[in-house]
Amino acid sequence: MTDTLDIGVLGYRFMGKAHANALARLPMFFPDAPAVNRRVLIGRDEAALADATEQLGFDGYSTDWETAIDEVDAFYNLGPNAIHREPSIAALDADTAVLCEKPLARTLDDAAAMRDAAARSDAVAGCAFNYRFVPAIQYAKALIDDGELGEIRQVRGRYLQDWLLDPDAPWSWRLSEEVAGSGALGDLGAHTIDLIRFLVGERAGPITRLSGQLQTFVDERPDPDGQPGETREVTVDDAFTAQLAFENGAVGTLEASRFAAGHKNDHAVEIHGSEGSLAFSLERLNELEVLGPDDRGYQTVLVTDESDPYVDHWWPPGHVLGWEHTFVHENYEFLSAVAGDGSFRPSFEDAYRVQRVLDAVERSHDAGEWVSLD
Ligand code: SOE
């Protein structure tokens, strides 16, 4: 392994910018991170790629991912869900490390194939569930693992956005079953499922059964590439809800929506144990609400002390972090694993287990009954 890691990134819009920004921050704030070179940006539209290559600080670009994955030490697959499988498996089969955006795949079968490729490869494979890397979430996990909440009894997770509230909001690949696989369920629910597994998976065990429902409120939207008045069909859910049963007897609820007026990016979890509770929302991501056995109400903990996860890399206490910092932490951990031949979580196995829950919600919705995840 060379000292400097060459990185190839497929995708240059929202997630491309989030990860390119994270790579650019590493040398200044995480000097013990491996040196990285933003080597090649991969996509289809050469004109847009050329502009993005300049803007995101890459050496060059390519429209041929098959060649590019052989030229780099790590391949970031940030494309739409339907193209997660093939390039990621090809990279892993060439022993090139892979960081794939969430959800892992469009379908459970694709996720299983990706998990199997990671199992047979010597390369590190990770899925970019970035909310594990919020300091307040890691602080919450430490409280739970230390038994501060006692036995886990109830889990409540939600991811609420409002960007499709306007029926004239344009169609995009995220609204296509053929490209995305699902809507709010896989785009937003996947994050919450991973977060719940991260936080309570060791004490509550896996989700063993669930019931779920999916709903589409607006079933066609203006086609941004079509003539005025032309529309495209929405073939995924706009919102979902589910109720969960855990191996230890805990119960839970899950929901996500792209129609939740008043919520911009409200990814929230609340956990009740036999000894206390905790609550987190991404819209207040530096804070954790904690209630211990002797507290009469929730206490707000500002998780910005230098002893808190990652905070010592940034600013003094109270100089709060933001959404983008979660990607810096995630890239630091992933690239440190790549350089050190270590392991990274969330792994493709973790991401496959998230995909099993997504699939179970769809099975339950179709069957109109509870389904098992055994
Ligand atoms: C959807 O709007 C979205 O961009 C998700 O795709 C991301 O994973 C989430 O972090 C923010 O919202």
Residues whose N, C-alpha, C, O or C-beta is under 5 A from the ligand:
A	BS01	SOE	D187
